[in-house]
Amino acid sequence: MLSRDTFSRVIHGGWVSLSVAGAAALFGIFVGGILGSFVGYVKGKWESVIMSGIDVILAFPPLILLLAMVSIYEVRSLVVISLVIGVLSIPAYTRIARANALAISNREFVHAAQAIGTKKTTILFREILPNVLPALIAYALVQSAYVIVLEGTLSFLGLSVQLPEATWGNMINEGRGEIRQTILPVLWPSLALTFTVLSMNQLGDYLQRRSAIRSAAL
């Protein structure tokens, strides 16, 4: 293990973690954004049915639910891990999109579009979704930092992408066996994980502030 190219493995491990985080963000923004915007604008019985289902999913502890879903699959590939985490990310994005859509649906430009007889689907995709999207993107960066830590935890426990595929989590797990000889195999993936999460949190906070300013100006 000490003769491996640690730098190349850290770079490849970053690609795995970022791929999982990106897939989860895309699932959340696309599916959760559309669902949340739809129920926030249309309201009525659709809102009750969809949000009841979302609340049921959110009632389960996410880590336990994730471990249960991952354990069902014998093949723990990058695609399977990305799909499972992506599906579990949808409820949070749905609630954020709904909250923003409820506020935007009461704005003057939406009422104006309704007054001239614009179809509801056109208003949803032309007026509501574009104004919900900045808040979703800002949240996606903060949530991606959490997803990266979650994937690293699963890798450390051996429940994510399997060896010989390198991920930050399984590199830390492998390196801890040699930590009395050298700390470097544990240090480099740990630093990569820490700085990536920190960078995403900072960028997400910045975009959230920008999104708040933009919403106030509407």
The 8 nearest C-alpha neighbors of each residue, nearest first, counted from 0:
[[1, 2, 3, 173, 174, 177, 184, 4],
 [2, 0, 3, 184, 177, 4, 5, 174],
 [3, 1, 0, 4, 5, 184, 6, 8],
 [4, 2, 1, 0, 5, 8, 7, 6],
 [3, 5, 7, 6, 8, 2, 1, 9],
 [4, 6, 8, 7, 3, 9, 184, 187],
 [5, 7, 9, 8, 4, 10, 187, 11],
 [8, 6, 10, 9, 5, 4, 11, 12],
 [7, 9, 11, 5, 10, 6, 165, 12],
 [8, 10, 12, 6, 11, 7, 188, 5],
 [11, 9, 13, 7, 8, 12, 6, 14],
 [12, 10, 8, 14, 13, 9, 7, 165],
 [13, 11, 166, 9, 15, 167, 165, 14],
 [12, 14, 10, 16, 11, 15, 17, 9],
 [13, 15, 11, 17, 12, 16, 18, 10],
 [14, 16, 12, 18, 13, 17, 166, 19],
 [17, 15, 13, 19, 18, 147, 14, 20],
 [16, 18, 20, 14, 19, 15, 21, 13],
 [19, 17, 21, 15, 16, 20, 14, 22],
 [18, 20, 81, 22, 16, 17, 21, 23],
 [19, 21, 17, 143, 23, 18, 22, 146],
 [22, 20, 24, 18, 23, 19, 17, 25],
 [21, 23, 25, 19, 24, 20, 81, 18],
 [85, 22, 24, 26, 20, 21, 25, 84],
 [25, 23, 21, 27, 22, 26, 139, 28],
 [26, 24, 22, 28, 27, 23, 29, 21],
 [27, 25, 23, 85, 29, 24, 28, 30],
 [26, 28, 89, 31, 24, 92, 25, 88],
 [29, 27, 32, 25, 31, 26, 30, 24],
 [28, 30, 32, 26, 27, 31, 25, 33],
 [31, 29, 33, 32, 27, 26, 28, 34],
 [32, 30, 93, 27, 89, 92, 34, 28],
 [31, 33, 28, 35, 96, 29, 30, 34],
 [32, 34, 36, 30, 31, 35, 37, 29],
 [35, 33, 31, 37, 36, 32, 93, 30],
 [34, 36, 97, 93, 96, 32, 38, 37],
 [35, 37, 39, 100, 97, 33, 96, 34],
 [36, 38, 34, 40, 35, 39, 41, 33],
 [39, 37, 46, 42, 41, 35, 40, 36],
 [40, 38, 97, 101, 100, 36, 37, 42],
 [39, 41, 37, 38, 42, 104, 100, 36],
 [40, 42, 38, 37, 39, 43, 46, 45],
 [43, 41, 46, 38, 39, 40, 45, 44],
 [44, 42, 46, 45, 41, 47, 38, 48],
 [45, 43, 47, 46, 48, 42, 49, 41],
 [46, 44, 48, 47, 43, 49, 42, 38],
 [45, 47, 38, 42, 44, 49, 43, 48],
 [46, 48, 44, 45, 50, 49, 51, 43],
 [49, 47, 45, 51, 46, 50, 44, 52],
 [50, 48, 52, 51, 46, 47, 45, 53],
 [49, 51, 53, 52, 47, 48, 46, 54],
 [52, 50, 54, 48, 49, 53, 47, 55],
 [51, 53, 55, 49, 50, 54, 56, 48],
 [52, 54, 50, 56, 51, 55, 90, 57],
 [55, 53, 57, 51, 56, 52, 50, 58],
 [54, 56, 52, 58, 53, 57, 51, 59],
 [57, 55, 53, 58, 54, 59, 52, 90],
 [58, 56, 54, 59, 55, 53, 90, 60],
 [57, 59, 55, 56, 54, 60, 61, 53],
 [58, 60, 57, 56, 61, 64, 55, 63],
 [61, 59, 63, 62, 64, 58, 57, 65],
 [62, 60, 64, 63, 65, 59, 57, 87],
 [63, 61, 65, 64, 60, 66, 149, 67],
 [64, 62, 66, 65, 61, 60, 67, 59],
 [65, 63, 61, 67, 62, 66, 60, 68],
 [64, 66, 62, 68, 63, 67, 61, 69],
 [67, 65, 63, 69, 64, 68, 70, 62],
 [66, 68, 64, 70, 65, 69, 63, 71],
 [67, 69, 65, 71, 70, 66, 64, 83],
 [70, 68, 66, 71, 67, 72, 65, 158],
 [69, 71, 67, 72, 68, 66, 73, 158],
 [72, 70, 68, 69, 73, 67, 66, 74],
 [73, 71, 70, 74, 69, 75, 68, 79],
 [72, 74, 75, 71, 70, 69, 76, 79],
 [75, 73, 72, 76, 79, 160, 161, 71],
 [76, 74, 160, 159, 79, 73, 72, 80],
 [75, 77, 160, 79, 78, 74, 80, 161],
 [76, 78, 80, 79, 160, 81, 75, 19],
 [77, 79, 81, 76, 80, 82, 75, 19],
 [80, 78, 82, 76, 81, 77, 75, 83],
 [81, 79, 83, 77, 82, 78, 84, 76],
 [82, 80, 19, 78, 84, 79, 83, 85],
 [81, 83, 85, 79, 80, 84, 78, 86],
 [82, 84, 80, 86, 85, 81, 79, 87],
 [85, 83, 87, 81, 86, 82, 23, 88],
 [23, 84, 86, 82, 88, 26, 83, 87],
 [85, 87, 83, 88, 84, 89, 82, 26],
 [86, 88, 84, 85, 89, 83, 90, 65],
 [89, 87, 85, 86, 27, 90, 91, 84],
 [88, 90, 27, 31, 92, 87, 86, 91],
 [91, 89, 93, 53, 92, 88, 94, 31],
 [92, 90, 94, 93, 89, 88, 95, 31],
 [93, 91, 31, 95, 89, 27, 94, 90],
 [94, 92, 31, 35, 90, 96, 91, 95],
 [93, 95, 97, 91, 92, 96, 35, 98],
 [96, 94, 92, 98, 97, 93, 99, 91],
 [95, 97, 35, 93, 99, 32, 36, 94],
 [96, 98, 35, 39, 100, 94, 36, 95],
 [99, 97, 95, 101, 96, 100, 94, 102],
 [98, 100, 96, 102, 101, 97, 131, 103],
 [99, 101, 39, 103, 97, 36, 102, 98],
 [102, 100, 39, 98, 104, 99, 103, 97],
 [101, 103, 99, 100, 104, 105, 98, 106],
 [104, 102, 100, 106, 105, 101, 99, 127],
 [103, 105, 101, 102, 106, 40, 100, 109],
 [106, 104, 103, 102, 107, 109, 110, 101],
 [107, 105, 103, 104, 109, 108, 110, 102],
 [106, 108, 110, 109, 111, 105, 104, 112],
 [107, 109, 111, 110, 106, 112, 126, 105],
 [110, 108, 112, 111, 107, 106, 104, 113],
 [111, 109, 113, 107, 112, 108, 114, 106],
 [110, 112, 108, 114, 109, 113, 107, 115],
 [111, 113, 109, 110, 114, 115, 117, 108],
 [112, 114, 110, 116, 111, 117, 115, 109],
 [115, 113, 111, 112, 116, 110, 117, 109],
 [116, 114, 112, 113, 117, 111, 110, 118],
 [115, 117, 113, 114, 118, 112, 119, 111],
 [118, 116, 113, 112, 115, 119, 121, 122],
 [119, 117, 121, 120, 122, 116, 113, 112],
 [118, 120, 122, 121, 123, 117, 113, 41],
 [121, 119, 123, 122, 118, 124, 125, 117],
 [120, 122, 118, 124, 123, 119, 125, 117],
 [121, 123, 126, 119, 125, 120, 124, 118],
 [124, 122, 127, 120, 121, 125, 126, 119],
 [123, 125, 128, 121, 122, 126, 127, 120],
 [126, 124, 122, 121, 123, 127, 129, 128],
 [125, 127, 122, 123, 124, 128, 129, 130],
 [126, 128, 123, 130, 129, 124, 100, 131],
 [127, 129, 131, 124, 130, 132, 123, 126],
 [130, 128, 132, 131, 127, 126, 125, 124],
 [129, 131, 128, 127, 132, 133, 126, 103],
 [132, 130, 128, 129, 134, 133, 99, 96],
 [131, 133, 135, 129, 134, 130, 128, 136],
 [134, 132, 136, 135, 131, 210, 137, 130],
 [135, 133, 137, 132, 136, 131, 210, 138],
 [136, 134, 132, 138, 133, 137, 139, 28],
 [137, 135, 139, 133, 138, 134, 132, 140],
 [136, 138, 203, 206, 134, 207, 139, 135],
 [137, 139, 135, 141, 136, 140, 142, 134],
 [140, 138, 136, 142, 137, 24, 141, 143],
 [141, 139, 203, 143, 142, 138, 137, 199],
 [140, 142, 200, 203, 138, 144, 143, 139],
 [141, 143, 139, 145, 144, 140, 138, 146],
 [144, 142, 146, 20, 140, 145, 141, 139],
 [143, 145, 196, 147, 142, 141, 146, 199],
 [144, 146, 142, 148, 143, 147, 149, 141],
 [145, 147, 143, 149, 148, 144, 20, 150],
 [148, 146, 150, 144, 149, 145, 16, 20],
 [147, 149, 151, 145, 146, 150, 152, 144],
 [148, 150, 146, 152, 151, 147, 145, 153],
 [151, 149, 153, 147, 152, 148, 146, 154],
 [150, 152, 168, 148, 154, 149, 153, 167],
 [153, 151, 149, 155, 150, 154, 168, 148],
 [152, 154, 158, 150, 156, 159, 155, 151],
 [155, 153, 168, 159, 157, 151, 169, 156],
 [154, 156, 168, 169, 152, 172, 153, 157],
 [155, 157, 153, 154, 158, 152, 169, 159],
 [156, 158, 154, 155, 159, 153, 161, 169],
 [159, 157, 153, 156, 154, 160, 75, 69],
 [158, 160, 154, 153, 157, 75, 161, 80],
 [161, 159, 76, 75, 77, 154, 164, 162],
 [160, 162, 164, 159, 163, 75, 157, 76],
 [163, 161, 164, 165, 160, 169, 166, 157],
 [162, 164, 165, 161, 160, 166, 169, 170],
 [165, 163, 162, 161, 166, 160, 12, 11],
 [166, 164, 12, 8, 163, 11, 162, 170],
 [167, 165, 12, 168, 169, 170, 15, 164],
 [166, 168, 170, 12, 188, 169, 151, 171],
 [167, 169, 151, 155, 154, 171, 170, 166],
 [168, 170, 172, 155, 154, 171, 166, 167],
 [171, 169, 173, 167, 172, 168, 174, 166],
 [172, 170, 185, 174, 168, 169, 173, 175],
 [171, 173, 169, 155, 170, 174, 175, 168],
 [174, 172, 170, 171, 175, 169, 176, 177],
 [175, 173, 184, 171, 185, 176, 177, 172],
 [174, 176, 178, 177, 172, 173, 171, 185],
 [175, 177, 174, 178, 173, 172, 179, 180],
 [178, 176, 175, 174, 180, 179, 181, 182],
 [177, 179, 182, 175, 181, 180, 176, 174],
 [180, 178, 177, 181, 182, 176, 175, 174],
 [179, 181, 178, 177, 182, 176, 183, 1],
 [182, 180, 178, 183, 179, 177, 184, 185],
 [181, 183, 178, 185, 184, 186, 180, 179],
 [182, 184, 186, 185, 181, 187, 178, 174],
 [185, 183, 174, 186, 182, 187, 5, 171],
 [186, 184, 171, 174, 183, 182, 187, 188],
 [185, 187, 183, 189, 184, 188, 182, 190],
 [186, 188, 190, 189, 185, 183, 191, 184],
 [189, 187, 191, 167, 190, 9, 186, 185],
 [190, 188, 192, 186, 187, 191, 193, 185],
 [191, 189, 193, 187, 192, 188, 194, 186],
 [190, 192, 188, 194, 189, 193, 195, 187],
 [193, 191, 189, 195, 190, 194, 188, 196],
 [194, 192, 190, 196, 195, 191, 189, 197],
 [193, 195, 197, 191, 196, 192, 198, 190],
 [194, 196, 198, 192, 197, 193, 191, 199],
 [195, 197, 144, 199, 193, 194, 198, 200],
 [196, 198, 194, 200, 195, 199, 193, 201],
 [199, 197, 195, 201, 200, 196, 194, 202],
 [200, 198, 202, 196, 201, 197, 140, 144],
 [199, 201, 141, 203, 197, 198, 202, 204],
 [200, 202, 204, 198, 203, 199, 197, 205],
 [201, 203, 205, 199, 204, 200, 198, 206],
 [202, 204, 137, 140, 200, 141, 206, 205],
 [205, 203, 207, 201, 202, 206, 200, 208],
 [206, 204, 202, 208, 203, 207, 201, 209],
 [205, 207, 209, 137, 203, 208, 204, 210],
 [208, 206, 210, 204, 137, 209, 205, 203],
 [207, 209, 211, 205, 206, 210, 204, 212],
 [208, 210, 206, 212, 207, 211, 213, 205],
 [209, 211, 207, 213, 208, 212, 134, 206],
 [210, 212, 208, 214, 209, 213, 207, 215],
 [213, 211, 209, 215, 210, 214, 208, 216],
 [212, 214, 210, 216, 215, 211, 209, 217],
 [213, 215, 211, 217, 216, 212, 210, 130],
 [216, 214, 212, 213, 217, 211, 210, 209],
 [215, 217, 213, 214, 212, 211, 210, 209],
 [216, 214, 215, 213, 106, 103, 212, 108]]
